[in-house]
Amino acid sequence: MTQRISDVIKQDHKEIIACYHRIVDANYHDEIIRFQNLFIWELARNVAAEELVVYPAIEKAVRGGLMVAEKDRQAHQRIKAQLKTFQHTQPSNPQFIPIIKALMVDVSRYIDDEETNDLMKLEESLSEKDSNALANSFVRTKAFVPSRSHPITPSKPPLETAFCLVTAPIDQVADMFRKCPHRDQAVK
């Protein structure tokens, strides 16, 4: 069964939100660490894949797409900076929960705007076949992008693509040593 690009991105957003709730509702330090790592992994990969796949499509297909994509890149830049802070904050830090709550305010605002405006405009300008192809590209791209936030990196291809190819393997090796939820705990 094929999915449209908006379906794939909305599913990503649901997983990010579910991870957030698991972090703020967790009772155990180990559980918080595991879901912090999963939250960072999900959000960083979503942001990078959108910048590499979705924004160029918006620029080409949507009327006024250059302005839409630039607005989204600016929102992503704020989110990446906040995520970088969060990924270096330990749960024992008294600012841990305020940091993720502030980050989630911006993420939620961005998600709402993207789902109600940008993705609708994109879907209206794509055929079903093109939307399916974009969704497949998005999913494949997520496998090759960094899994941590790197806010100083370029946010447009081709420089972002090159940076991703260099940084992603480093992040992925480090991920092998990070605690993540067990399969039966993961959010879906």
Backbone as a ProteinNet text record, in pm:
[ID]
protein_1_A
[PRIMARY]
MTQRISDVIKQDHKEIIACYHRIVDANYHDEIIRFQNLFIWELARNVAAEELVVYPAIEKAVRGGLMVAEKDRQAHQRIKAQLKTFQHTQPSNPQFIPIIKALMVDVSRYIDDEETNDLMKLEESLSEKDSNALANSFVRTKAFVPSRSHPITPSKPPLETAFCLVTAPIDQVADMFRKCPHRDQAVK
[TERTIARY]
83.8	0	88.4	59.9	140.6	78.1	164.8	120	158.8	79.6	110.1	212.9	281.7	384.9	326.3	206.7	147.5	119.6	80.6	55	182.8	291	418.8	469.2	460.4	508.4	419.8	289.6	199.7	227.3	260.7	296.1	424.3	521.6	643.7	609.9	524.9	487.3	421.6	335.8	270.8	373.4	474.2	578.3	661.2	690.6	765.1	684.7	557.6	470.6	458.3	443.6	433.6	561.5	676.9	804	809	767.1	763.7	680.7	562.7	476	538.6	606.9	673	783.8	850.6	956.4	897	800.1	746.8	662.7	610.8	529.2	608.5	735	815.7	843.3	856.1	883.5	1025.4	1094.4	1226.2	1331.8	1446.8	1557.7	1593.4	1603.6	1641	1538.5	1410.9	1305.7	1314.4	1342.7	1357.2	1472.3	1586.2	1703.5	1669.8	1605.3	1571.7	1480.7	1378.5	1286.8	1342.6	1434.5	1504.9	1583.8	1655.5	1733.3	1644	1531.6	1439.7	1376.8	1339.9	1284.3	1383.7	1507.5	1612.6	1630.8	1638.4	1658.2	1544.3	1420.1	1303.2	1297.8	1314	1300.9	1414.7	1537.1	1651.4	1637.8	1596.6	1582.3	1465.5	1356.2	1242.3	1282.1	1349	1390.8	1482.8	1583.2	1678.8	1611.4	1526.6	1459.9	1364.1	1295.7	1208.7	1290.4	1404.8	1487.5	1544	1576.2	1635	1532.5	1414.9	1316.6	1194.4	1134.4	1005.3	1020.5	1114.4	1126.3	1161.6	1254	1275.7	1148.8	1068.7	942.8	845.1	839	752.4	798.4	929.3	982.7	942	942.8	911.6	761.8	683.3	544.1	441.7	472.1	373.4	393.5	283.3	291.2	343.1	446.6	511.6	594.4	631.6	701.1	834.7	906.1	1034.7	1015.5	912.4	885.4	837.7	754.4	705.5	822.7	908.8	1022.7	1119.3	1140.2	1230.4	1173.7	1042.9	976.4	995.3	978	993.5	1138.2	1232.3	1374.4	1408.7	1352.5	1377.4	1319.5	1200.2	1140.5	1227.1	1275	1361.4	1490.1	1544.1	1668.4	1650.5	1538.2	1509.4	1494.6	1423.8	1402.9	1535.4	1621.3	1750.6	1837.2	1834.1	1913	1860.6	1728.6	1670.7	1697.6	1688	1712.6	1857.9	1948.8	2091	2109.2	2042.2	2048.8	1990.7	1874.5	1808.5	1891.7	1956.2	2032.6	2155.9	2195.1	2309.4	2266	2136.8	2084.9	2049.5	2103.1	2075.5	1941.8	1870.6	1744	1756.9	1873.3	1895.1	1904.3	1923.9	1931.4	1791.9	1778.9	1647.1	1580.8	1660	1605.5	1560.2	1578.4	1546.7	1401.8	1306.8	1165.3	1129.3	1171	1141.3	1200.6	1317.2	1379.5	1296.5	1257	1179.5	1039.3	983	850.4	858.1	960.9	978.4	1002.3	1083.8	1107.8	977.5	897.1	773.5	671.5	674.1	586.3	617.7	746.1	785.1	759.9	787.9	763.5	613.7	531.3	385.8	332.5	381.1	340	380.1	501	549.1	468.3	445.6	368.3	229.6	164.9	30.2	30.8	124.5	132.8	164.5	258.8	297.5	181.4	112.5	5.4	-118.2	-149.2	-271.2	-247.9	-125.2	-98.7	-5.7	119.3	222.9	198.1	166.5	143.8	18.1	-83.6	-205.4	-175.9	-99.1	-62.2	20.2	111.5	195.1	110.6	24.2	-61.3	-150.9	-201.9	-288.2	-213.5	-82.4	-4.1	64.5	46.8	109.8	4.6	41.4	-42.9	-25.4	-114.2	-102	29.2	63.7	188.4	309.4	310.7	422.4	429.5	313.3	309.3	362	324.1	374.8	525.9	575.3	719.5	794.9	737.8	799.3	800.7	692.7	686.1	794.4	810.7	914.9	1053.9	1076.1	1204.2	1230.3	1127.5	1137.9	1178.6	1111.7	1140.7	1283.5	1324	1460.9	1564	1536.1	1630.7	1652.7	1547.9	1562.2	1665.1	1688	1786.2	1929.8	1950.3	2086	2119.1	2033.7	2058	2107.2	2167.4	2213.3	2097.8	2129.4	2028.5	2042.1	2120.5	2138	2124.7	2100.5	2085	2221	2234.5	2355.7	2312.6	2277	2217.7	2310	2439.2	2528.9	2546.5	2482.4	2497.3	2407.4	2439.7	2352.9	2215.6	2111.8	1976.2	1918	2005.4	1961.6	2057.5	2000.9	2088	2161.6	2276.9	2353.8	2447.6	2469.4	2562.6	2509.9	2378.9	2322.4	2337.7	2319.1	2333.2	2474.3	2572.6	2712.2	2740.5	2691.7	2713	2647.6	2527.2	2456	2535.4	2592.9	2668.8	2793.1	2846.8	2964.6	2923.6	2820.4	2781.9	2700.2	2612.1	2522.5	2596.1	2701.9	2769.5	2828	2875.4	2930.9	2819.6	2704.8	2589.8	2543.1	2539.3	2488.8	2579.7	2708.3	2800	2777.1	2765.4	2740.4	2606	2507.2	2375.2	2383.3	2479.7	2493.1	2521.8	2572.7	2607.9	2506.4	2400.6	2295.7	2181.8	2121.3	2006.6	1883.3	1808.9	1682.2	1578.4	1452	1347.8	1359	1319.9	1310.6	1195.5	1196.7	1093	952.3	930.8	796.3	758.5	854	826.2	812.4	864.5	868.8	728.3	723.9	595.8	566.9	446.1	402.5	257.9
-118.1	0	124.6	214.9	335.8	446.9	532.8	645.1	774.9	875	1008.3	1072	1173.6	1239.4	1296.7	1352.9	1410.2	1302.1	1182.4	1072.8	1031.4	1021.1	978.9	1082.4	1208.4	1313.9	1323.9	1312.6	1316.9	1200.5	1084.4	970.9	1000.7	1060.4	1102.7	1197.2	1293.2	1390.4	1321.5	1224.4	1150.2	1078.4	1021.9	951.2	1047.4	1164.2	1266.2	1309.6	1336	1379	1267.9	1143.4	1031.3	1017.5	1036	1030.9	1140.7	1258.8	1371.4	1333.7	1279.5	1243.2	1132.7	1039.3	934.2	993.6	1097.8	1162.1	1234.1	1319.8	1401.7	1320.5	1205.3	1121.5	1008.1	992.8	880.5	895.2	781	777.9	735.5	678.2	623	689.7	713.8	779.4	706.5	575.2	496.7	512.9	515	533	672	771.7	908.9	914.2	856.9	856	787.5	672.9	597.1	677.7	739.6	815.4	951.4	1006.8	1126.9	1096.2	984.5	946.6	919.8	852.9	825.8	954.7	1045.8	1175	1252	1259.8	1330	1264.6	1133.1	1056.9	1083.3	1075.5	1096	1239.2	1336.3	1476.4	1518.9	1481.8	1520.7	1463.1	1338	1273.4	1333.1	1365.4	1427.9	1562.9	1642.5	1776.4	1766.4	1682.7	1670.6	1618.7	1518.1	1462.3	1562.3	1640	1743.9	1846.1	1885.4	1984.5	1931.5	1804.4	1746.1	1705.3	1663.3	1607.3	1697	1737.8	1807.5	1952.9	2023.7	2166.4	2191.8	2116	2134.7	2107.4	2010.4	1982.3	2097.9	2155.9	2273	2388.4	2410	2519.6	2504.4	2381.9	2357.5	2354.1	2294	2263.4	2364.2	2432	2518.5	2663.6	2729.1	2871.9	2946.5	3027.4	3095.7	3000.8	2887.9	2782.3	2822.7	2913.4	2958	3023.8	3107.2	3174	3074	2979.9	2877.7	2795.8	2748.3	2666.8	2746.5	2871.9	2953.6	2975	2998.2	3012.4	2884.2	2769.9	2641.7	2617.1	2655.6	2639.6	2724.2	2843.3	2928.3	2864.4	2808.2	2738.9	2618.9	2545.2	2430.8	2474.4	2587.3	2633.9	2658	2718.7	2739.1	2604.5	2512.4	2380.3	2306.3	2313.2	2244.2	2300.2	2430.9	2491.3	2444.7	2442.4	2395.9	2247.2	2168.9	2025.3	1998.8	2077.7	2063.4	2083.7	2185.4	2209.1	2090.1	2043.2	1931.8	1804.1	1777.7	1653.6	1654.3	1771	1779.7	1804.7	1791.4	1814.4	1680.7	1658	1535.2	1547.6	1436.8	1441.1	1490.6	1478	1527	1679.1	1743.8	1889.4	1946.4	2041.3	2097.8	2165.6	2199	2263.4	2163.2	2033.1	1931.3	1940.9	1936.8	1942.1	2078.7	2190.6	2318.4	2329.9	2271.8	2277.6	2199.8	2077.3	1999.3	2058.8	2116	2177.7	2299.2	2380.6	2496.3	2449.8	2347.6	2290.6	2239.9	2171.3	2114	2220.7	2335.3	2446.4	2486.4	2503	2539.7	2426.5	2303.8	2189.1	2177.3	2189.7	2179.1	2289	2409.4	2521.6	2495.1	2446.1	2414.8	2301.8	2195.4	2081.4	2126.5	2204.7	2251.9	2331.1	2422.4	2503	2416.2	2326.1	2240.5	2151.2	2089.7	1996.9	2068	2186.6	2254.7	2344.3	2383	2473.2	2413.2	2393.1	2357.5	2222.6	2121.6	1989.7	1987	2061.3	2067.8	2133.5	2241.6	2308.7	2215.5	2143.3	2051.2	1940.2	1880	1771.3	1819.3	1940.8	1996.1	2011.9	2029.3	2054.2	1928.3	1813.9	1689.2	1588.4	1506.8	1391.9	1288.8	1192.1	1086.8	1010.7	984.6	913.6	992.8	1123.9	1206.9	1215.6	1221.7	1225	1094.5	982.1	851.3	842.2	890	886.7	974.6	1090.4	1180.4	1114.3	1045.6	974.9	866.8	791.8	688	749.4	860	929.2	979.1	1032.5	1081.9	968.4	855.7	740.8	691.1	679	634.2	734.1	862.2	965.4	961.5	933.3	927.4	824.3	723.8	621.3	670.7	781.4	828.1	964.9	1017.9	1151.3	1139.5	1245.5	1243.4	1219.9	1157.5	1127.9	1217.1	1320.9	1422.2	1558.4	1659.4	1794	1858.7	1921.1	1993.4	2128.4	2224.4	2349.1	2439.1	2417.1	2504.2	2458.1	2349.4	2294.3	2366	2356.1	2414.1	2347.9	2421.8	2366.7	2350.4	2354.4	2336.5	2243.6	2158.2	2079.1	2173.3	2146.7	2024	2022.1	2137.9	2139.1	2055.9	2061.7	1980.9	1832.4	1795.1	1655.1	1606	1684	1646	1635.1	1730.6	1726.2	1601.9	1569.7	1451.7	1324.6	1315.1	1195.1	1178	1289.2	1283.2	1260.9	1329	1328	1205.4	1159.5	1049.1	924.5	879.7	759.8	780	899	928.6	920.3	982.9	977.3	833	756.8	620.2	529.7	550.3	473.4	511	638.1	681.2	629	618.1	566.1	422.8	347.7	209.6	203.1	312	315.3	393.4	439.6	512.4	417.5	442.9	363.7	411.9	317	346.8	249.8	281.3	190.1	54.1	-48.4	-180.1	-178.8	-270.1	-274.2	-272.4	-343.2	-347.8	-219.2	-131.3	-3.2	109.2	89.6	196.6	246.8	373.3	436	422.1	390.3	383.4	421.8
0	0	0	-89	-98.1	-14.6	35.3	115.8	48	73.4	24.1	117.8	69.8	150.2	279	272.9	394.1	498.3	455.6	549.8	621.9	547.4	604.9	704.8	669.9	759.5	883.6	866	982	1077.4	1024.5	1110.3	1187.5	1121.2	1189.9	1305	1277.6	1379.7	1499.4	1474.3	1583.7	1669.9	1607.4	1681.8	1766.2	1714	1788.4	1910.5	1891.1	2001	2105.6	2061.5	2155.4	2238.7	2177.1	2251.1	2355.9	2318.8	2413.2	2536.5	2514.3	2626.9	2712.5	2649.3	2726.9	2815.2	2765.7	2845.4	2965.4	2942.6	3052.5	3150.3	3106.7	3195.1	3259.6	3223.8	3273.9	3423	3487.9	3631.8	3664.6	3566.6	3592.7	3504.7	3563.4	3493.5	3364.3	3371.3	3254.2	3141.8	3176.5	3076.2	3012.4	3093.4	3041.1	2941.1	2977.2	2887.9	2756.5	2763.4	2642.9	2550.2	2606.3	2521.7	2481.9	2559.6	2516.4	2390.1	2390.8	2272.6	2152.2	2174.2	2063.9	2010.8	2099.3	2059.7	1972.9	2017.8	1943.1	1806.4	1805	1681.9	1584	1631	1544.3	1491.3	1579.5	1538.2	1445.7	1477.2	1392.8	1251.9	1242.4	1111.5	1033.2	1100.8	1033.7	975	1054.8	1010.9	889	896.5	785.9	659.2	672.4	553.9	491.4	573.6	517.3	439	493.9	426	295	291.9	171.3	66	107.3	14.4	-3.7	105.5	98.9	56.1	113.4	81	-65	-124.1	-268.2	-350.4	-307.6	-377.6	-362.6	-244.4	-222.1	-309.5	-315.1	-397.2	-543.2	-593.1	-734.4	-763	-673.6	-705.5	-654.3	-547.2	-482.3	-525.9	-553.8	-586.3	-463.9	-483.2	-370.9	-286.5	-344.3	-272	-213.6	-279.9	-224.4	-88.3	-76.4	51.8	156.8	117	210	263.3	174.5	215.3	303	271.8	353.2	493.7	502.9	633.9	714.6	649.2	717.6	759.4	675.7	711.9	834.7	843	959.7	1086.6	1075.9	1190.8	1229.5	1130	1157.8	1225.7	1186	1246.8	1396.1	1435	1577.5	1649	1585.2	1645.6	1659.3	1558.1	1564.7	1678	1697.5	1805.8	1941.8	1957.1	2083.4	2104.5	1998.2	2008.9	2047.2	1995	2030.2	2181.1	2235.9	2380.8	2456.6	2411.6	2479.3	2473.6	2361.9	2350.5	2440.1	2489.5	2581.1	2725.2	2751.5	2886.1	2950.6	3067.1	3140.4	3214.9	3229.5	3302.1	3446.4	3504.7	3641.7	3649.2	3536.7	3531.6	3559.8	3650.5	3681	3559.4	3458.8	3338.8	3232.9	3257.5	3159	3109.9	3200.1	3160.9	3101.9	3161.1	3095.8	2954.1	2932.2	2799.4	2698.1	2733	2635	2617.1	2721.8	2706.5	2613.2	2628.2	2538.9	2395.3	2379	2246.5	2186.8	2265.9	2214.3	2178	2242.6	2203.6	2059.8	2029	1892.3	1793.5	1834	1746.2	1716.7	1817.9	1798.6	1708.6	1728.2	1643.5	1498.1	1479.6	1345.1	1282.8	1357.9	1307.3	1263.9	1346.2	1313.3	1182.8	1168.5	1046.7	925.5	941.8	829.3	784.9	881.3	845.6	790.2	841.5	795.6	675	649	537	431.8	469.1	371.7	304	383.5	324	237.7	278	196.3	61.8	65.5	-60.3	-148.9	-86.9	-163.4	-224.8	-145.7	-197.2	-311.8	-301.1	-407.1	-538.7	-530.4	-651.8	-705.5	-638.8	-681.8	-726.2	-821.8	-854.9	-743.9	-739.5	-638.8	-657.1	-782	-811.7	-762.1	-786.9	-742.6	-589.9	-526.2	-380.3	-322	-382.4	-338.7	-356	-468.3	-495.4	-394.9	-364	-265.9	-127.4	-93.2	35.4	42.4	-64.5	-67.8	-54.5	-121.9	-113.5	28.8	92.4	229.4	324.2	313.1	399.6	376	251.8	220.7	273.4	257.2	300.3	450.9	526.2	672.3	715.7	635.9	671	657.8	588.5	559.1	616	701.8	757.3	901.2	952.7	1091.3	1188.8	1300	1400.8	1523.6	1511.2	1615.9	1549.2	1631.1	1577.8	1553.7	1437.6	1399.8	1342	1429.2	1380.1	1297.6	1302.5	1225	1081.1	1045.3	910.6	810.5	683.8	580.9	583	542.2	543.7	403.7	302.9	164.6	91.6	4.1	-82.5	-177.8	-225.1	-213.5	-92.8	-27.2	86.1	202.3	228.3	336.4	306	181.4	141.5	170.5	132.6	156.7	306	383	527.2	587.6	543.5	594.3	567.7	449.6	414.3	500.8	550.3	636.7	782.3	827.1	967.7	1008.4	921.9	957.6	1008	940.9	992.7	1132.6	1161.1	1294.1	1398.4	1368.9	1460	1479.2	1370.5	1377.7	1460.8	1453.1	1537.5	1683.7	1713	1851.2	1901.3	1812.5	1851.5	1903.9	1857.3	1903.8	2053.4	2110.8	2252	2335.9	2273.7	2345	2379.7	2493.7	2534.4	2459.2	2406.9	2340.1	2392.5	2372.3	2418.8	2351.4	2423.1	2362.9	2263.4	2168.3	2065	2122.7	2234.4	2291.9	2363.4	2387.3	2450.4	2349	2229.6	2130.2	2099.5	2065	2033.1	1885.4	1853.3	1714.7	1708.2
[MASK]
++++++++++++++++++++++++++++++++++++++++++++++++++++++++++++++++++++++++++++++++++++++++++++++++++++++++++++++++++++++++++++++++++++++++++++++++++++++++++++++++++++++++++++++++++++++++++++

